[in-house]
């Protein structure tokens, strides 16, 4: 199982990533030096959205799709799916 996710950083920007262990990755983003540089300098981060996908290929493709969305489109995606887990 793979996850694609959107984080909201302390400066209200969004970060999109993918992982096989969402809880562990979120911990890294907020606490460790091994988190992404972008989030490391914008802590704390909050998980706003995630999707479960079946394969690495699917998760990387979906991550690219989400990264290409405008800020407004990402906000809409988050609002539409607030509190829901999306599985493909």
C-alpha distance (Angstrom), angle and dihedral (degrees) to the residues before:
residue distance angle dihedral
X1 . . .
X2 3.80 . .
X3 3.80 131.3 .
X4 3.78 133.6 -150.4
X5 3.79 113.9 -163.8
X6 3.79 146.1 179.9
X7 3.79 120.8 -141.8
X8 3.77 126.6 -166.8
X9 3.79 111.7 -141.5
X10 3.79 126.7 -146.9
X11 3.82 89.6 -99.8
X12 3.86 89.1 55.5
X13 3.82 94.0 -109.3
X14 3.80 120.8 130.9
X15 3.78 129.0 -120.9
X16 3.81 121.8 -164.7
X17 3.79 122.6 -160.9
X18 3.78 145.0 146.4
X19 3.80 135.1 -129.7
X20 3.79 145.4 156.5
X21 3.84 93.1 -127.2
X22 3.79 111.4 43.4
X23 3.81 97.3 -178.7
X24 3.81 93.1 49.7
X25 3.82 92.0 45.9
X26 3.80 92.9 50.1
X27 3.81 88.9 51.3
X28 3.83 89.6 52.4
X29 3.80 92.0 49.8
X30 3.80 91.4 53.0
X31 3.80 104.0 34.3
X32 3.78 117.7 17.2
X33 3.78 137.9 68.3
X34 3.81 88.0 -128.2
X35 3.82 92.2 68.8
X36 3.79 118.4 105.0
X37 3.81 112.9 -71.7
X38 3.82 90.6 -126.5
X39 3.79 92.9 59.6
X40 3.80 95.2 34.8
X41 3.81 90.5 68.6
X42 3.83 93.6 41.0
X43 3.80 102.3 51.4
X44 2.91 140.0 -170.8
X45 3.79 101.3 51.0
X46 3.80 126.3 -170.2
X47 3.80 125.8 -151.8
X48 3.81 106.2 -120.9
X49 3.81 102.7 167.8
X50 3.78 142.6 2.8
X51 3.77 141.2 174.2
X52 3.80 130.3 -158.8
X53 3.79 116.2 -133.8
X54 3.77 131.9 -178.4
X55 3.80 104.7 -133.7
X56 3.77 141.0 32.1
X57 3.81 90.1 -118.9
X58 3.81 91.5 54.3
X59 3.79 94.4 47.4
X60 3.81 94.1 48.7
X61 3.81 91.3 48.4
X62 3.81 91.9 48.9
X63 3.80 91.6 46.4
X64 3.80 88.6 55.4
X65 3.80 91.3 49.1
X66 3.79 92.4 51.5
X67 3.81 93.0 45.4
X68 3.81 89.3 55.6
X69 3.81 92.4 54.6
X70 3.78 118.7 102.4
X71 3.79 118.9 -113.3
X72 3.80 89.2 -103.7
X73 3.81 91.5 52.3
X74 3.81 91.0 50.0
X75 3.81 90.6 50.8
X76 3.80 89.5 50.9
X77 3.82 91.1 49.3
X78 3.80 90.3 50.7
X79 3.82 93.3 47.0
X80 3.81 94.8 46.6
X81 3.80 91.9 50.4
X82 3.81 99.0 34.7
X83 3.78 107.9 148.5
X84 3.79 94.1 4.2
X85 3.78 131.1 107.2
X86 3.77 113.2 -138.0
X87 3.80 116.7 -149.4
X88 3.79 125.2 -173.2
